[in-house]
Amino acid sequence: MQEPLAVREEEPPAPAAPARLERLEVDYTALDALLADTNRVVERVQRLLKSR
C-alpha cells in the first residue's frame, strides 16, 4: 500500500463568538434574613461570654 505524497491538514474551525449573557437578577431576601439572624446569635453569645 502506498502512502500519499502530501497529507493535507484541515484548518481548525474559527472560535465561536460567546453569546452575551443576560443580567441575572438575584433575590437576596432569604440571605439577608439569615445574616440578620446570625448577627443576633453572635451578639447574644458575645454578651453571654462577657458576662462570665
URMOTA-V703184 format. One record per residue. N is the residue number from 1. SS is DSSP state (A for helix, B for strand, O for the rest). OMEGA is omega in degrees with one decimal (999 if undefined). Layout:
# URMOTA-V703184
[[N:SS:OMEGA] [N:SS:OMEGA]]
This chain:
# URMOTA-V703184
[[1:O:-178.8] [2:O:177.3] [3:O:177.8] [4:O:-179.0] [5:O:-179.8] [6:O:177.8] [7:O:-179.9] [8:O:178.9] [9:O:177.7] [10:O:178.4] [11:O:178.0] [12:O:179.5] [13:O:178.4] [14:O:179.5] [15:O:-179.7] [16:O:176.6] [17:O:-179.7] [18:O:177.7] [19:O:178.6] [20:O:-179.8] [21:O:176.0] [22:O:179.2] [23:O:-178.0] [24:O:177.1] [25:O:-177.6] [26:O:177.5] [27:O:-177.2] [28:O:-176.5] [29:A:-178.7] [30:A:178.9] [31:A:177.7] [32:A:179.4] [33:A:178.9] [34:A:178.6] [35:A:177.8] [36:A:177.4] [37:A:179.5] [38:A:178.4] [39:A:178.8] [40:A:179.5] [41:A:179.6] [42:A:178.9] [43:A:179.4] [44:A:179.8] [45:A:177.6] [46:A:178.2] [47:A:180.0] [48:A:-179.2] [49:A:179.5] [50:A:-177.8] [51:O:-178.6] [52:O:999]]
